[in-house]
Amino acid sequence: MSRTLRFVVALAFSIALLATRPVAGQERPIALKAATILDGRGQILHNTIIVVEGGKIARVGGDAPAGAITYDLTSLTVTPGWIDTHAHIFWHFDNGRLAGKDEPPVRAMLQATDNVILTLSAGFTTIQSPGSPEDKDLREAIARGIIPGPRVLTSLQPLDEKSGPPEKLRELVRERKQQGADFIKLFASKSIREGGTQTMTDEQLQAACGEAKALGLRTIVHAHSADSAKAATLAGCTTIEHGAYVTDDVFALMAQRGTYYDPNIGLVLQNYLENKEKFLGIGNYNEQGFAFMEKGIAIVLDTFKKALKHKDLKIVYGTDAVAGAHGRNYEEFIVRVRDGGQDPMAAIMSATSISAESLGLKNKTGTIAPGMDADIIAMDGDPLHDPAAARRVVFVMKAGKVYENLAPGAKVRSPQ
């Protein structure tokens, strides 16, 4: 059975199980029995129980409460739901090619729905989608429970050097907030295919990031060159995306200023190359660009290794997932650990608590602790010793609702 079909079957089972529960206000608690829990903050808990009530973690430890629905996850490794801070959830293929703006909106939304189901099934309970006005409707449909999917944060339409002078950028930032954006996305440099040189001026970055901060919005900045990353950091922007050519002095500045770094080394370029024929000839996806992306894999890996030497640098977990990559967001973890040399526990913290902090959600998700949303996953294997275990997520709970329970010999006990 395909993973999507298995997910739908599991979801149908969960709905049937929910239908047997008492009416709202009388739901039974859920107990997750676990032998190994990685709590998202670097701690390992053994042989304990996570109690979930009302969509939140009520406590960790003790006995299962009377009447609880119990899931036996003792053969698995349990972690908080993972977070992808950079995933273009509307990007997809249509008839073997990258879908364009002429695609019927209904079909585009259905494809995006498939993408969020694949992403949630892979263990990602929160994603940040930087750059599509359609994200808003998808975000709200998931929040209302109409369709299953991860929690979605969106920038709506991004801004770049062509958006206008500083005063116009301030106006557009205010407009994005009024439209319902969760954060602001800025393009401060060219793509890696085009060399990554700075495009937005320092004054434009200062205006956009300054206005966003005044309004309580975060800013994430596409910045490949050292100059563009430095300018964004000095402007008070929240996160530097990609940063293929960032230098040690800029990483030191970012660490000093508390600027987050989102390297995207394990999925995006690899996915482009795997699906070359589906992108080639569209926009700036040309042979020269693909040749550059092949070289780029080694470039971004070397930059990531450089970043790891800056111990105070806050590295978040983003994949830049586009068409063809959704549901494979875990590949970033594997490459970071296997090829980049990142400590596995640090990589898990990056995908959970550190990313949650970068999104302003540190008191809501990213950690297994009392009071947090019950975003909890379990994988078949130990990611601390086998990075590929991240591919084998077999249990997914988001906000206390079980969406997947495919563990070998999975047990659910529901008292009469």
N, C-alpha and C positions, 0 to 999 in steps of 0.2 A: 504494500500500500504506500502511496506517496505520502510525504510528510504533511502536505496540506490536507489530504483526505483523512489521515490519522488524526490531525488536529480537529477537524470538523466532527469526527466520530467522538473524540474525547470531549469536545464542547457539548455535543448533544447529551453525552452521559452526564456531564456536570449540570446541565439544565434540568435533566430528569431528576438528578439528585436534589437540586435546589427546590424542585417542585414538591418534594416530600417533606420539606421543612415547614415549621410553623409559620404563621403570618409574620410580617415585619414587626420588629420589636420583641419577638420571641425566638429569634434564630438561635440554634444551638451553637456553642463554641466549636472551634476546630482545633485539634491537637496534632502537631506534626512531630512524630518520633524521629529523632536524628542521632546518628552515631558521630558524625563529623559536621560541624558548622564553621564556616569561615565568615565571621560577622561583618566584614566589609571595612573594619578599622584595624585589621592586622592581627586579630585574636582568633584562636582556634578553640571552639567549645566541643566537648565530647559527651556523648551519651546523655542527652537531655531532651526536653520537650519544648516546642514553641507553641504557645497558646494564642490563638487568634480569635478576637471577638469584635464584631462590628466593623470588620474590614481593617482593623489595626492589631498590632502585636500587643497583647495584654501583658504577657510575661514570658520570660525564658527560664525554664527550670520548674521543679516541682512535679506534681502528678497531673495527669489529664483531668480536667473537671468532669463532674458527673454529666452524662448525656452527650459528651463531645463526640463529634465525628472525627475519627482518628485516621491519619494517613501514616503508614509505616515507610519511612524514607531511610531506614537504617543502613541499607546497602549502598547509599548514594552520598555524594558530597553536597551539602546545602549551603547556598550563599544568598545574599540579597539579589533581587532582580537586577540585571545589568542595565547600563545606561549607554546609549550611543548619542554623543553630543553633536554629531554631524551626519545626518542621513537625509538624502533627498527622496522623500517617501513617495512622491508622485512620478518619479522617473521610472519608465518601463519601456519594454519593447512592444511594438505592434506589427504583426506580420513580419517578424524577423528583422525589424529596423527600429531605431530609437523613435519613439512616438513624438509627433510634432504638435504644434498648437492647433492644427486643423482637425485633430481627433475629436469626435463627438464627446462632450463633457460627461455624459453618462458612462461611456466606456472608460474614460480616463478615471472616473471615480471608482468604478468597479476594479480596475487594475490596481489603483492605490489601496483599495480594500484588501486585495490579495497580498499586496506588499506588507501591510501592517499585520495581517494574520501570520505571514511567514516570519516577520520580525519578532512578534510576541512568542511564537512557537519556538524560536531559537533562544529564548530566555531573556529578551530585552523588554523590560516593562516600562521604560521611559526612553523617548527619543527626542532630539532637537532637530527640526527640519528647517534649514536656513534658506528660504527663498522661493516660496510659491504662494500666491494669494489663495489658491484652492485649499491650502493646508487648513485654513480656518474652519471650513465646513467639516472636514475630516476630523479635526481635533474635537469639535463639539459633538459630532456623532458618536465618537468613542467615549467621550465624557458622559454622554447620556445613556450609554449602554446599548445603543442601536446596533453597533458592530463591535466585535472583539478587536482589541489592538492595544499597543502600549500607550501610555500617557504621551501626548504630543505637545511640544512647544514649538512655536513658529515665529519667524521674523516677518512673514508675508513677503512682499516684494523687497529685494535688497536695494542698496544704494551704492553708487560708484562715483567716479570722477566726473561723469557726464550728468549727474543728478542736479548739479548747480553749484554756485559759489557758497561760501560758508553760511550766509543768512538763509539761503534757500534750503540747505541741508538741515538747518535747525527746524525750519518749517516742516520739512518732510518727516523728520523724527517725531515731531508733535502729531503729525497726521497718522503715522504708523501706530502710535499709541492709541489714538482715537479709534483707529480701525480694528484694534484688538491684538496687536502684535505683542508677543511675550518678550521680545528682545529685538535688537537692530543688527542686521547683517550688512557689512561693508566690504567692498572689493577695493583694497588699497594697492594691489599689484596685478600684473598680468599673470596668466596661468603658467604652470611649469612648462607647458608645451611651447610657450612664447618667451621663455627666459625668466619670467617672474619679476621684472623690474617694477619699481614703484610707479603708481598711476595717480592716486589721490595725493593732493598736496598736504603738507603738515597742517596748514590752516583748515583745510576741509576736515581732516581727521579730528582736530581739536574741536571744531564746531559740532560735528556729529556726535562724538563721544561725550563731549561736555554737556550737550543738550540732553542726551539720553540719560546720563547720570543724574542730572537735575530732575528728571522725570521718574527716576527709579527704575530705569531700564538698563539691562546689560547690553554690551556690544561685542560681537565677535567679528574678527577682521581677517579676511583672506589676504595673507601677506607672505609671499615667498622670499623676497629679498631681505637682507639684513637691514637695509635702510627703511623699508616699509614697516618691518616689525618694530624697529626702534622708534619710528615716528608714532606708531599706534600705541606703543607702551608709554611713551612720554605724554601722549594725549589722554591717558587714563582709560583706554579701552580695556575691556574685560579679558578677552581671550584672543590669542594669535592662532590662526588656523594654518596648517601646512608647514610654513616656515622652512622650506627646503634648503635655503641658503643662509639661515641664521647663524651668526658667529658667536664665539664664546662670550665676547664682551656684551652682546645683546642678550644672550641667555642670562648672564649675570645681572643685567639691568632688569630683566623680566622677573627674576627671582627676588630681587630687592623690592620691586614695586608690587609684588604679589600678582603679577599677570599670569594667567593660565596659558598653557601650551598644549595644542592639539595637533600631534604630528601626522596622523593618517599614513601609516607606512605599510600596512599589511593586506589591504584589500582593494583600494581604489585603482591604483595603477595596474595591478595584476588583473583586475576585472576588465578594465579597458582592453588590455592586450588579449585576454581570453575571448572577448567579444568584439574584436577589431572590425570584422566585416559588418557588424550591426551599427557601428558608429561612423565608419570611414565615409568621407564625402559629405558629412553633415556639418555645417558651420565651419569651425576651425579644426575639425578632426580630419587631418590630412596625413599623408605618409611621413612628412617631416615631423609632425607632432607626435606620431606613434613611435618614431625612432627616438625622439627625445624622451618619451615615457619609458622606453626600455632602459635607457641610461639612468633615468630618474629613480628607478628602484634602488640602485646602489647609492645614489646621492642621498635620498631621504633616510636610508638605513644608517649611513655614516653620520648624518646630522642627528638622528635619534640617539645614537651611541654617545655623541657629544653632549646632548641634552642631559643624559642620565648622569653625567659627571657633576652636574649642578644639583646638589642634594636638596636644596631648598626650592627648586623649581617645581611648580605644581603642574604635573602632566595629567591631562584628562584623556578620556577614551572616546575618540571619534573615528569613524571609518570613511566618511565622505561617500557612503553607499549611494550608488546611482543604479540605473537599469542593469539588471543581471546580478546585483550584489545583495539585494534584500533577502534576509533569512540566512545570510552567510556572514553576518556582522562579527561572529566569533573569530574569523580568520585573523583579524587585527591582533587579538590576544596571542594567538599561536606564533605569529611572526615576531611580535615584540619580545616574547620569551625565548623562542628557539633561535632566532637569528639576531635579534637586537641585544640579547643578554640581559633583559630586564628581569629582576627578581620576580618570580611568579606571584608572590603575595602582594608586592607593590603593584603589579599589573592588575590584580583583582581589585585592590583598593582604588586604582585609577578608574576602573570600570564601574565602581559602586560609590563609595563615600566621597572621593575627590570630585568625581563628575557631578554628583548631587550638589556638593558645595558650590561648584562653578555655576550651576543653574539656579542657585538660590533655593534649593530644595533640601538642604542638609537636615532640617528638622522634620522632613516628610518621608524621605526614601533614601536608599543607599546603604542602610545599616540594619542589621537584625538586633533590635533593642526595643524595650517597652515604649509604647507611644508612637512608634513609627508605622507608616502604612505597611500592611502585610504584603509587600512585594518580595516574593521568595521563590527561588528556583532550586532545582536539584539536578545534578548531572551524574551520569554513570561513569565513575572514575574519579581520580584525584588530580585536579589541575595543577597542584603544587609540584607534582612529579611527572605528570603527563599532560602537557599543554593541550593535546588533541582531545582531552576529555571535554573541553569547552564545546566541541561539536556534538556532544551526546547529552544535551539537556532533555530530560524526560519528565520533568515535573515543573509546571509553571503556575504560580499563583500571583494575581495582581489585585491589590486592595482587598485581600481576603477571599477572592473568588478563584476557584481552581479552573484553569483553562486547559491544562494538559496533565495527564497522569499515565504515562506510558512505560513506567519502569518495569523491568523484568520481574514478574511475580508481585507487582504492585498490590498493596492491600489497603482497602478502605473498610473501616468498621463503623457502622452506623447503628447505634443501639436502638432497640425497639422502644 
